[in-house]
Amino acid sequence: MSSDASRLRQRLVQYRQQCQLELGFLLEERGPLIRGSFGTRGRVCGNPNCRCARGELHESKYLTASDGGKSRQVHVPAGDEVFVSAGVERYRRFHKRRARLADLVFEQLELVDQLGRSLLAPYPPDNPLPPPKRRGRPPKDP
């Protein structure tokens, strides 16, 4: 019992350190977050004498995001390209770290449950009460 509990405590300390690291990354994030995908699209202007009529399309920058279940595109002017691109990247980085933190916290709670079960002593010894039922969301399948 004590060796299992000791190993679980060590793993909990490791998870706590990883959580603190991920939280630190989230707190260090500066600047606005912009939700969506930033990309380039070719278009034809409609002028029959333009190079785009021969296949050399004009490039336009767009921010694409879902809005109420529908995909929506917004043109990004040349002056805002760097700002929007950086904001989209910050958003991706932020949500990737957030997802990692959520996974770590869930795994940490699983370890806490295991620690609690490893420390559980049956009482009374001759006719113990049944173990507690599992609470919360079901464990992840490997």
N, C-alpha and C positions, 0 to 999 in steps of 0.2 A: 504493500500500500504506500509506504513512504517513498520508495524509489519512483513509482509512477507519479506520485504527487510532485516530487522534486523535478522530474523531467517535464511535467506539464507546466510547472512554475517557470522553468527556464525558457520554454517555448513561449509562454505568455509574455515574458520580458522581451524576447526577440520581436514578437508581434507589436508590442507597445512601441519599441524603438522604430520599427518600420512605419507604424502609424504616425508617429511624431515626424518622421522624415517626410512622408507624403503630405501631411498637414503643413509642414514648413514650406514645401514647394507651392502649395495652394495659396498660402498667405503671402508669398513673395510675388505672386502674379500682379502685375501692374498694367494699367491701361484698360481700355474698354474691350469687352468680348463681343464679337459679332458672330451670330449664329448663321450657318449656311455654308455653301460651297462657293469658292471664288474661281472663276474660270474665264476662258476666252472662247468666243464664238465668231465664226466668219459670217459676213452678210453681204448682200448685194444692195447697192444704193438705188438702182433703178435708172441711172443715167446710161443710155445706150453707148456713149462714147467713152465711158470710164473703164479703167483697167479691170474692175470687178465683173464687167460684162464678158471679158475674155477669160475669166476663171481666177483672177488674182483678187480674192475677197478682202474686204475691209475687216479688220479685227476690232471687236468690241469686247470690253470686259463686263462681266455680269456676276451678280451675287444671286445665288439660287437657294431658296429655303422653302420648306413646306409651311403652309398657312391653312389651318383647318382641313387638313387632309389633301390639299391641292398644292402642287409645286408652283412656286411663284418666282419670277426672275425680275431683278431690278438692274438697270444699266448703271455702271459705275464710271463716272467721268475720269479722265486721265489724271486729274489732280488728286483724286481720292484713292487711286489704285494701291499705293503703298500702305495707306491707312487701313483700308478694308482688308487687304491681304494679311497684314499683321494681326488685325483683330480676329479674323477667321482662324488663324494659326493659334492665337492665344486661347480662343474658345475650345478648339480641339484639344490642346494641351491640358487645359483646365479640366475638361470633362473626362479625359483619360485618367488623370490623377484622381479625380473624384471617384471614378469607378473602381480604381485600385484601392482607394481608402475604404470604400464600402465593402469590398471583398475581404480586406484585412480585418475589418471590424467584425464581419460575420464569422470569419474563421477564428477570431479571438473569442467570440462568444461560445463557439463550439468547444474551444479549449477550456473555457470557464466551466461549462457544463460537465466536461469530462473530469475536471479537477473536483467539482462538487460530488460527482459520483464516486470518485476514488477515495474521497474523505468520508463518505457516508458509512456510518456504523449501524448495523442492525440493532434494533432495540424493541422489545426485550430479546435477549439472546435465544431463549428457548422457543419463542413464537413471535418473530419480528413482524413489524408492519410491512406491507408491500412497498416496493420502491415507487417513487413519484412518477407520474406519467410525464412524457416529454411535452414541453410547451413551446410555442413559437412556430416559426416556419420549418418545414421538413428539411433534413440535411440534403446537401447537394450530392448528386450521384457522381461517382468518379469517372 
